[in-house]
Structure formats: structure tokens, C-alpha cells
Amino acid sequence: MEDHEEGNQVVIPRVKLGNQGFEVSKLGFGCLTLSGFYNSPLSDDDGISVIQHAFNKGITFFDTSDIYGPHTNKIMLGKALKQLPREKIQIATKFGVQVLNFPHMIVNGTPEYVRSCCEASLKRLDVEYIDLYYQHRVDTKTPIEETIGELEKLVQEGKVKYIGLSEASPDTIRRAHAIHPITAVQMEWSIWTRDIEGEIIPLCRELGIGIVPFSPLGRGFFAGKGVVESLATNSSLGQLRSRTWIATLAL
């Protein structure tokens, strides 16, 4: 990111995702860890303070999901939004993972589930619309055309502004885009995760779809924070580490 300083203030550039006119801060804030997962959950007061600090530094693009918490992450973000100018904030959230029993999950992309998730998200966030609504994982049992068809209805109703996909294959992206323009595709992309460079990035360039990389710092590894000895026991990584030890001992 090529930030520049204006006086003593670091200015985060604005970029457009896709070719439908959706503009966000070049640096976004993933809200996942405010509700734990890789760490111990933060209190509402601390989480809201972090979100406000990020906004004050120029970040306007905030990413959450049904499974963060689960659900409590959206409520926290919604509370923070009450103290921020909504018209200057871009909310990205995700649906589709119905049950997450790490490392297994149940994915649902049926039209009925799409709508119920959207309605619930609007209530939890306490907003009138979602800026960017992703399908978090693709439901292989439901044709992508049916999922996107329902999302298109939500766009027409003003409940969603732009549609995104997360962890989708090139074929799924192309089929989805044929039903309604896909604004952004969210995929893991970093120095050690380069898979999307072969097909996904060229396809998105061809179709005019933005790329939103998650875990660009390798979940903290490239920031010097990849210390497994101090993993919180109530985090998913801490639990996975304990299960690994148990499995090892069992052998």
C-alpha cells in the first residue's frame, strides 16, 4: 500500500472495487479477531474503541461475517457505527456458513437462507443496507445461479448495494457474474499463498471484478506475531493446537 503523509497524518488512499463504482479505503479492517478466533475475544467497549481508532486513521472499509462470534461481531460493529458517520463507512459482511464446527462446516446457499441471513444481518448491524454482501463459502448443492438470483433481488430492494464471492472457483465466478455483476472476490493472498495468481486474478481482470485479499500478513506471521506458545486457550487456534497435542499423544 502506497500511503503518503499529509503533515503528520497518514492518508490512506481510496480505491474502486470492481467496475460498478464501489469505492473503499485501500486498507480495510477485518473484524474477525475482535470476537476471538485467533485470540481471546475483546469486550464490546474495547472492540468499539478499536473500530473507532481505525476509522480515525482513515479506514472506512470494515469486514465481518455471520460466523464471527458467531453473530456477536456484527452487533459490536453495529454499536460502533452508531458513533460514526454511516455514509462514510463501507460494510462488507458474509453469509453462507450455517454451522462451523472447526474444522468442519455446513454451507447453505439456498434463496431462503440467503434472505434470512440478510434480514438478520441488517438487524444485528442495525443498518438499512449492506454495502458489500459476500457468499462466504459456495454451497455445491445449490446452483450458484439460484443464490445470486436471490442476492440480485436484495439489491433491487435496496438491502444490498454490491455482491461478492469468497473462496469461489473460476467457473463459479463466471457463472455468478453472468447473473448479476460481481463486485469483489475475497480470497487468501499473501507471500506464501499465491494460488489465485494462476486463474482467479486474470479472470477478475477480464470481468472487472475487484480482489479483496484476506490474511495478507499470513495471519500475523509476517508481522512478527506468529507465536504459538502463547495462543489463547479459548481461541480456535488454541483449541486446534490442544487437539493436535491430544492426537499426537494418542498415537
DRENLUM-477986 format. One record per residue (C-alpha): residue in one letter; x, z, y. Coordinates in Angstrom, 3 decimals, padded with zeros to 6 digits. Example, Ala and Ser with C-alpha at 12.3 -4.5 7.8 and 13.67 -1.06 7.14 Angstrom:
{palum->A	east->012.300	up->007.800	north->-004.500} .
{palum->S	east->013.670	up->007.140	north->-001.060} .
***
This chain:
{palum->M	east->000.000	up->000.000	north->000.000} .
{palum->E	east->001.406	up->-001.012	north->003.345} .
{palum->D	east->000.177	up->001.788	north->005.558} .
{palum->H	east->001.511	up->001.939	north->009.086} .
{palum->E	east->001.739	up->004.759	north->011.583} .
{palum->E	east->-000.077	up->004.870	north->014.886} .
{palum->G	east->001.637	up->007.672	north->016.772} .
{palum->N	east->001.721	up->010.496	north->014.254} .
{palum->Q	east->-001.366	up->009.247	north->012.426} .
{palum->V	east->-001.036	up->007.210	north->009.245} .
{palum->V	east->-003.591	up->004.404	north->009.381} .
{palum->I	east->-004.987	up->003.266	north->006.050} .
{palum->P	east->-005.819	up->-000.473	north->006.166} .
{palum->R	east->-009.231	up->-001.887	north->005.321} .
{palum->V	east->-009.684	up->-004.476	north->002.591} .
{palum->K	east->-012.586	up->-006.534	north->001.282} .
{palum->L	east->-013.547	up->-006.231	north->-002.364} .
{palum->G	east->-014.855	up->-009.478	north->-003.727} .
{palum->N	east->-016.296	up->-012.222	north->-001.565} .
{palum->Q	east->-019.669	up->-010.639	north->-000.733} .
{palum->G	east->-018.333	up->-008.821	north->002.336} .
{palum->F	east->-017.903	up->-005.315	north->000.893} .
{palum->E	east->-015.157	up->-003.545	north->002.867} .
{palum->V	east->-013.412	up->-000.302	north->001.876} .
{palum->S	east->-010.300	up->001.696	north->002.699} .
{palum->K	east->-007.329	up->000.235	north->000.836} .
{palum->L	east->-006.666	up->003.660	north->-000.649} .
{palum->G	east->-009.645	up->005.160	north->-002.463} .
{palum->F	east->-010.248	up->008.663	north->-003.738} .
{palum->G	east->-011.181	up->009.217	north->-007.384} .
{palum->C	east->-013.254	up->012.394	north->-007.527} .
{palum->L	east->-012.824	up->012.992	north->-011.279} .
{palum->T	east->-010.319	up->015.840	north->-011.106} .
{palum->L	east->-012.410	up->017.809	north->-008.613} .
{palum->S	east->-014.585	up->018.632	north->-011.622} .
{palum->G	east->-011.765	up->019.131	north->-014.083} .
{palum->F	east->-010.954	up->016.807	north->-016.995} .
{palum->Y	east->-007.188	up->016.696	north->-016.426} .
{palum->N	east->-007.151	up->020.104	north->-014.764} .
{palum->S	east->-009.285	up->023.167	north->-014.091} .
{palum->P	east->-012.441	up->022.399	north->-012.050} .
{palum->L	east->-012.408	up->023.189	north->-008.346} .
{palum->S	east->-015.070	up->025.285	north->-006.667} .
{palum->D	east->-017.603	up->023.431	north->-004.529} .
{palum->D	east->-016.012	up->024.783	north->-001.361} .
{palum->D	east->-012.529	up->023.648	north->-002.375} .
{palum->G	east->-013.749	up->020.266	north->-003.629} .
{palum->I	east->-015.695	up->019.590	north->-000.445} .
{palum->S	east->-012.647	up->020.574	north->001.590} .
{palum->V	east->-010.510	up->018.050	north->-000.329} .
{palum->I	east->-013.072	up->015.272	north->000.257} .
{palum->Q	east->-013.253	up->016.070	north->003.968} .
{palum->H	east->-009.450	up->016.107	north->004.208} .
{palum->A	east->-009.258	up->012.702	north->002.506} .
{palum->F	east->-011.803	up->011.297	north->004.962} .
{palum->N	east->-009.908	up->012.748	north->007.919} .
{palum->K	east->-006.804	up->010.920	north->006.656} .
{palum->G	east->-008.657	up->007.599	north->006.683} .
{palum->I	east->-010.037	up->007.350	north->003.147} .
{palum->T	east->-013.650	up->006.179	north->003.096} .
{palum->F	east->-013.954	up->004.895	north->-000.496} .
{palum->F	east->-014.983	up->007.636	north->-002.944} .
{palum->D	east->-015.431	up->007.111	north->-006.693} .
{palum->T	east->-017.496	up->009.286	north->-009.018} .
{palum->S	east->-019.427	up->008.929	north->-012.295} .
{palum->D	east->-022.193	up->010.413	north->-014.426} .
{palum->I	east->-019.651	up->011.843	north->-016.856} .
{palum->Y	east->-017.588	up->013.642	north->-014.193} .
{palum->G	east->-018.693	up->017.212	north->-014.645} .
{palum->P	east->-020.920	up->015.859	north->-016.146} .
{palum->H	east->-023.093	up->015.188	north->-013.077} .
{palum->T	east->-021.752	up->018.135	north->-011.024} .
{palum->N	east->-019.161	up->015.857	north->-009.412} .
{palum->K	east->-021.907	up->013.822	north->-007.756} .
{palum->I	east->-023.630	up->016.937	north->-006.489} .
{palum->M	east->-020.358	up->018.116	north->-004.953} .
{palum->L	east->-019.742	up->014.726	north->-003.328} .
{palum->G	east->-023.309	up->014.726	north->-002.036} .
{palum->K	east->-022.769	up->018.091	north->-000.369} .
{palum->A	east->-019.576	up->016.799	north->001.252} .
{palum->L	east->-021.403	up->013.714	north->002.546} .
{palum->K	east->-023.769	up->015.964	north->004.486} .
{palum->Q	east->-020.815	up->016.871	north->006.671} .
{palum->L	east->-019.512	up->013.301	north->007.048} .
{palum->P	east->-020.890	up->010.105	north->008.660} .
{palum->R	east->-022.655	up->008.374	north->005.740} .
{palum->E	east->-022.473	up->004.957	north->007.419} .
{palum->K	east->-018.663	up->005.135	north->007.317} .
{palum->I	east->-018.477	up->006.106	north->003.639} .
{palum->Q	east->-018.458	up->003.772	north->000.640} .
{palum->I	east->-019.690	up->005.459	north->-002.536} .
{palum->A	east->-018.772	up->003.980	north->-005.896} .
{palum->T	east->-020.344	up->005.530	north->-008.954} .
{palum->K	east->-020.716	up->004.611	north->-012.594} .
{palum->F	east->-023.345	up->004.755	north->-015.330} .
{palum->G	east->-023.424	up->003.802	north->-018.986} .
{palum->V	east->-021.681	up->006.586	north->-020.903} .
{palum->Q	east->-024.650	up->008.508	north->-022.274} .
{palum->V	east->-022.695	up->011.003	north->-024.370} .
{palum->L	east->-018.990	up->011.810	north->-024.130} .
{palum->N	east->-017.633	up->013.916	north->-026.959} .
{palum->F	east->-013.945	up->013.310	north->-026.314} .
{palum->P	east->-012.506	up->011.019	north->-027.575} .
{palum->H	east->-015.821	up->009.523	north->-028.809} .
{palum->M	east->-018.647	up->008.241	north->-026.626} .
{palum->I	east->-022.130	up->006.751	north->-026.811} .
{palum->V	east->-022.691	up->003.876	north->-024.386} .
{palum->N	east->-026.111	up->002.736	north->-023.158} .
{palum->G	east->-026.717	up->-000.373	north->-021.055} .
{palum->T	east->-030.438	up->-000.852	north->-021.596} .
{palum->P	east->-032.503	up->-001.679	north->-018.484} .
{palum->E	east->-034.454	up->001.571	north->-018.823} .
{palum->Y	east->-031.262	up->003.627	north->-018.923} .
{palum->V	east->-029.723	up->001.701	north->-016.021} .
{palum->R	east->-032.708	up->002.510	north->-013.814} .
{palum->S	east->-032.979	up->006.145	north->-014.868} .
{palum->C	east->-029.262	up->006.688	north->-014.165} .
{palum->C	east->-029.531	up->005.079	north->-010.740} .
{palum->E	east->-032.552	up->007.173	north->-009.750} .
{palum->A	east->-030.831	up->010.356	north->-010.945} .
{palum->S	east->-027.620	up->009.462	north->-009.097} .
{palum->L	east->-029.470	up->008.903	north->-005.828} .
{palum->K	east->-030.972	up->012.381	north->-006.167} .
{palum->R	east->-027.731	up->014.102	north->-007.107} .
{palum->L	east->-025.812	up->012.410	north->-004.306} .
{palum->D	east->-028.842	up->012.876	north->-002.021} .
{palum->V	east->-028.440	up->009.387	north->-000.553} .
{palum->E	east->-030.743	up->006.403	north->-000.138} .
{palum->Y	east->-028.382	up->003.833	north->-001.640} .
{palum->I	east->-025.216	up->003.454	north->-003.704} .
{palum->D	east->-022.606	up->001.139	north->-002.213} .
{palum->L	east->-020.954	up->000.022	north->-005.473} .
{palum->Y	east->-022.590	up->000.685	north->-008.841} .
{palum->Y	east->-020.419	up->000.105	north->-011.903} .
{palum->Q	east->-021.295	up->-000.148	north->-015.558} .
{palum->H	east->-018.728	up->002.410	north->-016.745} .
{palum->R	east->-018.380	up->001.002	north->-020.260} .
{palum->V	east->-020.002	up->-002.069	north->-021.795} .
{palum->D	east->-022.821	up->-001.499	north->-024.277} .
{palum->T	east->-022.102	up->-004.014	north->-027.052} .
{palum->K	east->-025.622	up->-003.517	north->-028.454} .
{palum->T	east->-027.333	up->-004.641	north->-025.223} .
{palum->P	east->-026.710	up->-008.154	north->-023.864} .
{palum->I	east->-024.855	up->-007.911	north->-020.566} .
{palum->E	east->-027.458	up->-010.258	north->-019.089} .
{palum->E	east->-030.133	up->-007.579	north->-019.556} .
{palum->T	east->-028.002	up->-004.870	north->-017.968} .
{palum->I	east->-027.087	up->-006.996	north->-014.952} .
{palum->G	east->-030.672	up->-008.185	north->-014.640} .
{palum->E	east->-031.823	up->-004.614	north->-014.042} .
{palum->L	east->-028.949	up->-003.960	north->-011.651} .
{palum->E	east->-029.995	up->-007.060	north->-009.712} .
{palum->K	east->-033.481	up->-005.558	north->-009.338} .
{palum->L	east->-031.936	up->-002.372	north->-007.951} .
{palum->V	east->-030.023	up->-004.468	north->-005.426} .
{palum->Q	east->-033.229	up->-006.224	north->-004.404} .
{palum->E	east->-034.904	up->-002.831	north->-003.957} .
{palum->G	east->-032.080	up->-001.623	north->-001.681} .
{palum->K	east->-030.994	up->001.173	north->-004.010} .
{palum->V	east->-027.665	up->-000.521	north->-004.795} .
{palum->K	east->-025.626	up->-002.741	north->-002.496} .
{palum->Y	east->-022.986	up->-004.182	north->-004.828} .
{palum->I	east->-022.476	up->-004.382	north->-008.597} .
{palum->G	east->-019.282	up->-003.651	north->-010.518} .
{palum->L	east->-017.957	up->-003.507	north->-014.083} .
{palum->S	east->-015.420	up->-001.152	north->-015.620} .
{palum->E	east->-013.309	up->-001.920	north->-018.694} .
{palum->A	east->-015.054	up->-005.239	north->-019.373} .
{palum->S	east->-013.704	up->-008.250	north->-021.260} .
{palum->P	east->-013.219	up->-011.659	north->-019.593} .
{palum->D	east->-016.252	up->-013.065	north->-021.429} .
{palum->T	east->-018.449	up->-010.164	north->-020.307} .
{palum->I	east->-017.269	up->-010.509	north->-016.705} .
{palum->R	east->-018.012	up->-014.219	north->-016.658} .
{palum->R	east->-021.465	up->-013.805	north->-018.222} .
{palum->A	east->-022.365	up->-010.949	north->-015.889} .
{palum->H	east->-021.204	up->-012.869	north->-012.825} .
{palum->A	east->-023.445	up->-015.782	north->-013.823} .
{palum->I	east->-026.490	up->-013.489	north->-013.486} .
{palum->H	east->-025.521	up->-011.760	north->-010.230} .
{palum->P	east->-022.261	up->-011.730	north->-008.258} .
{palum->I	east->-019.895	up->-009.020	north->-009.467} .
{palum->T	east->-018.123	up->-007.460	north->-006.507} .
{palum->A	east->-015.444	up->-005.438	north->-008.292} .
{palum->V	east->-013.918	up->-004.821	north->-011.700} .
{palum->Q	east->-012.351	up->-001.429	north->-012.321} .
{palum->M	east->-009.504	up->-001.353	north->-014.842} .
{palum->E	east->-006.456	up->000.773	north->-015.516} .
{palum->W	east->-003.431	up->-000.883	north->-013.889} .
{palum->S	east->-000.013	up->000.609	north->-013.260} .
{palum->I	east->003.655	up->000.098	north->-014.046} .
{palum->W	east->003.038	up->000.967	north->-017.687} .
{palum->T	east->-000.457	up->-000.532	north->-018.077} .
{palum->R	east->-000.225	up->-004.284	north->-017.457} .
{palum->D	east->-002.796	up->-005.692	north->-019.878} .
{palum->I	east->-005.142	up->-007.069	north->-017.202} .
{palum->E	east->-002.492	up->-009.382	north->-015.752} .
{palum->G	east->-002.909	up->-011.927	north->-018.536} .
{palum->E	east->-006.611	up->-012.835	north->-018.251} .
{palum->I	east->-008.576	up->-010.389	north->-016.101} .
{palum->I	east->-006.749	up->-010.874	north->-012.791} .
{palum->P	east->-006.715	up->-014.705	north->-012.961} .
{palum->L	east->-010.441	up->-014.674	north->-013.833} .
{palum->C	east->-011.314	up->-012.337	north->-010.979} .
{palum->R	east->-009.349	up->-014.510	north->-008.562} .
{palum->E	east->-011.250	up->-017.533	north->-009.812} .
{palum->L	east->-014.645	up->-015.839	north->-009.389} .
{palum->G	east->-013.891	up->-013.985	north->-006.154} .
{palum->I	east->-014.107	up->-010.510	north->-007.688} .
{palum->G	east->-012.098	up->-007.560	north->-006.360} .
{palum->I	east->-009.892	up->-005.409	north->-008.586} .
{palum->V	east->-010.032	up->-001.616	north->-008.333} .
{palum->P	east->-007.116	up->-000.150	north->-010.339} .
{palum->F	east->-007.594	up->003.331	north->-011.746} .
{palum->S	east->-004.727	up->005.644	north->-012.673} .
{palum->P	east->-002.203	up->003.582	north->-010.633} .
{palum->L	east->000.190	up->006.551	north->-010.813} .
{palum->G	east->-000.146	up->006.917	north->-014.580} .
{palum->R	east->-002.420	up->009.978	north->-014.302} .
{palum->G	east->000.233	up->011.744	north->-012.246} .
{palum->F	east->003.214	up->010.799	north->-014.411} .
{palum->F	east->004.722	up->008.524	north->-011.737} .
{palum->A	east->004.111	up->011.192	north->-009.093} .
{palum->G	east->006.245	up->013.714	north->-010.940} .
{palum->K	east->003.227	up->015.739	north->-012.124} .
{palum->G	east->003.173	up->014.821	north->-015.803} .
{palum->V	east->003.927	up->018.334	north->-017.063} .
{palum->V	east->002.169	up->019.005	north->-020.364} .
{palum->E	east->003.474	up->022.568	north->-020.755} .
{palum->S	east->001.113	up->023.818	north->-018.035} .
{palum->L	east->-002.061	up->021.916	north->-018.938} .
{palum->A	east->-005.205	up->023.916	north->-018.199} .
{palum->T	east->-006.813	up->025.009	north->-021.465} .
{palum->N	east->-010.286	up->024.204	north->-020.083} .
{palum->S	east->-009.330	up->020.604	north->-019.314} .
{palum->S	east->-009.812	up->017.651	north->-021.664} .
{palum->L	east->-006.066	up->017.092	north->-021.897} .
{palum->G	east->-005.504	up->020.761	north->-022.638} .
{palum->Q	east->-008.140	up->020.679	north->-025.364} .
{palum->L	east->-006.711	up->017.460	north->-026.792} .
{palum->R	east->-003.240	up->018.998	north->-026.826} .
{palum->S	east->-004.590	up->022.028	north->-028.710} .
{palum->R	east->-006.389	up->019.783	north->-031.198} .
{palum->T	east->-003.169	up->017.831	north->-031.719} .
{palum->W	east->-001.312	up->021.046	north->-032.484} .
{palum->I	east->-004.057	up->022.107	north->-034.879} .
{palum->A	east->-003.959	up->018.746	north->-036.603} .
{palum->T	east->-000.176	up->018.917	north->-036.843} .
{palum->L	east->-000.259	up->022.396	north->-038.302} .
{palum->A	east->-002.921	up->021.304	north->-040.782} .
{palum->L	east->-000.584	up->018.620	north->-042.072} .
***
